[in-house]
Amino acid sequence: MFDLRRSGIGVTRHVLRIDPAQSPIETNRRRSSNSTRDERCGPVPDVQWLDAEGSVFGQPAIIMSFIQGVTKPVGKPTGNVSGLGIVFGDALRKKIANQVLDQLVAIHAMDWRSADIPSFQAPIADRYQAARWHVNWWSRVWRLDRVQPMPLMALVERWLVDNVPACEDPVVVHGDYRSGNFIFDNTTSRVTAILDWELAHLGDYHQDSHTCSFLPWVPGKWSFLRHRSLEYDWFIREYSERSGRVIDPVTLHFYKILNCYMSVVIA
């Protein structure tokens, strides 16, 4: 974060995001820029400047406007920078849950065919391409970056390959829609921005739908998105009613396994 002083304009605050030298997640700053330039993605930071090839900073970088907000309640020593372990409490959770759910529905409803997102590729070669692309990508990252082989990972990869579900209607998928990746006003409880679009892609809405209720760690301990914020049955029912999309339990189970697999690869 930095302040920029300009003659005639004054001081404005900005955020610089720059790729690390090494990371298991190779993401695309140009794609992040495409995502946050479209107002239909909801409250997001404005893109001020893009160094997609890293010609200035040495690594791909993006400068965005600063938006005030917090990822967890002020004064409560819970959770970490990743969003794991944040305890919101019942009152705050109820105030935020509907906002976050409505925003997810809006993201999935975005007409990407008319949007200016040239860095996104559409999985339309066949009905199974959306899931197959993801399995191929993450299994490749695992093979390149693993420290030692793990037989269970090979077994999971084989299961994923054998069970890729069809995606009839690709949508804009955030890819990491959870606590820690949105900020809110600590006084009004209003969600002020959806952050971290580096895993955004065109794919199956079931992937985001499962991320919101992802419980691979310690069931019951966490209390918001990805960790017990949205009660599972309530989320499935409300998402379906508000979006008009049917949640298929078999497809949702596939993305549960895929999300767990991705988490192991990243960690």
Rosetta blueprint (number, residue, H / E / L):
1 M L
2 F E
3 D E
4 L E
5 R E
6 R E
7 S L
8 G L
9 I L
10 G E
11 V E
12 T E
13 R E
14 H E
15 V E
16 L E
17 R E
18 I E
19 D L
20 P L
21 A L
22 Q L
23 S L
24 P L
25 I L
26 E L
27 T L
28 N L
29 R H
30 R H
31 R H
32 S H
33 S H
34 N H
35 S H
36 T H
37 R L
38 D L
39 E H
40 R H
41 C H
42 G L
43 P L
44 V L
45 P L
46 D L
47 V E
48 Q E
49 W E
50 L E
51 D E
52 A L
53 E L
54 G L
55 S L
56 V L
57 F L
58 G L
59 Q L
60 P L
61 A E
62 I E
63 I E
64 M E
65 S E
66 F L
67 I L
68 Q L
69 G L
70 V E
71 T L
72 K L
73 P L
74 V L
75 G L
76 K L
77 P L
78 T L
79 G L
80 N L
81 V L
82 S L
83 G L
84 L L
85 G L
86 I L
87 V L
88 F L
89 G L
90 D H
91 A H
92 L H
93 R H
94 K H
95 K H
96 I H
97 A H
98 N H
99 Q H
100 V H
101 L H
102 D H
103 Q H
104 L H
105 V H
106 A H
107 I H
108 H H
109 A H
110 M L
111 D L
112 W H
113 R H
114 S H
115 A L
116 D L
117 I L
118 P L
119 S L
120 F L
121 Q L
122 A L
123 P L
124 I L
125 A L
126 D L
127 R L
128 Y L
129 Q H
130 A H
131 A H
132 R H
133 W H
134 H H
135 V H
136 N H
137 W H
138 W H
139 S H
140 R H
141 V H
142 W H
143 R H
144 L H
145 D H
146 R L
147 V L
148 Q L
149 P L
150 M L
151 P H
152 L H
153 M H
154 A H
155 L H
156 V H
157 E H
158 R H
159 W H
160 L H
161 V H
162 D H
163 N L
164 V L
165 P L
166 A L
167 C L
168 E L
169 D L
170 P L
171 V E
172 V E
173 V E
174 H L
175 G L
176 D L
177 Y L
178 R L
179 S L
180 G L
181 N L
182 F E
183 I E
184 F E
185 D L
186 N L
187 T L
188 T L
189 S L
190 R L
191 V E
192 T E
193 A E
194 I E
195 L L
196 D L
197 W L
198 E L
199 L L
200 A L
201 H E
202 L E
203 G E
204 D L
205 Y H
206 H H
207 Q H
208 D H
209 S H
210 H H
211 T H
212 C L
213 S L
214 F L
215 L L
216 P L
217 W L
218 V L
219 P L
220 G L
221 K L
222 W L
223 S L
224 F E
225 L L
226 R L
227 H E
228 R E
229 S L
230 L L
231 E L
232 Y H
233 D H
234 W H
235 F H
236 I H
237 R H
238 E H
239 Y H
240 S H
241 E H
242 R H
243 S H
244 G L
245 R L
246 V L
247 I L
248 D L
249 P H
250 V H
251 T H
252 L H
253 H H
254 F H
255 Y H
256 K H
257 I H
258 L H
259 N H
260 C H
261 Y H
262 M H
263 S H
264 V H
265 V H
266 I H
267 A L
